[in-house]
Amino acid sequence: MAKHGGPAGAARAIQHPGAYLMRHVVLPSGVSLTRLAAHIGVTRQAVSTLLNGRCALSPDMAVRFEMAFGIDAGTMLRMQVTWDLAEARAGAIGVERLVV
């Protein structure tokens, strides 16, 4: 999980949307990854890769989860953007502030 400095410097964990979906949606539902993949029309590998945080959540996949579980696709995509931004800020981009 990436760390994000919130108000007053407090750090909070930012969770990959796939990990969130696995923990709070898929596991509690009791559905197997094979059945879920067949139900939403993707490969088991695509579902596994997402839920294990090894790929980004696409708009298409967000809509599939929305249709299957009722979780808002926009919320999940905002989680992905938050994750991506935290990862970019944590990386070594190497750009200094431009002084004009």
Rosetta blueprint (number, residue, H / E / L):
1 M L
2 A E
3 K E
4 H E
5 G E
6 G L
7 P H
8 A H
9 G H
10 A L
11 A E
12 R E
13 A E
14 I E
15 Q L
16 H L
17 P H
18 G H
19 A H
20 Y H
21 L H
22 M H
23 R H
24 H H
25 V H
26 V H
27 L H
28 P H
29 S H
30 G L
31 V L
32 S L
33 L H
34 T H
35 R H
36 L H
37 A H
38 A H
39 H H
40 I H
41 G L
42 V L
43 T L
44 R H
45 Q H
46 A H
47 V H
48 S H
49 T H
50 L H
51 L H
52 N L
53 G L
54 R L
55 C L
56 A L
57 L L
58 S L
59 P H
60 D H
61 M H
62 A H
63 V H
64 R H
65 F H
66 E H
67 M H
68 A H
69 F H
70 G L
71 I L
72 D L
73 A H
74 G H
75 T H
76 M H
77 L H
78 R H
79 M H
80 Q H
81 V H
82 T H
83 W H
84 D H
85 L H
86 A H
87 E H
88 A H
89 R H
90 A H
91 G L
92 A L
93 I L
94 G L
95 V L
96 E L
97 R L
98 L L
99 V L
100 V L
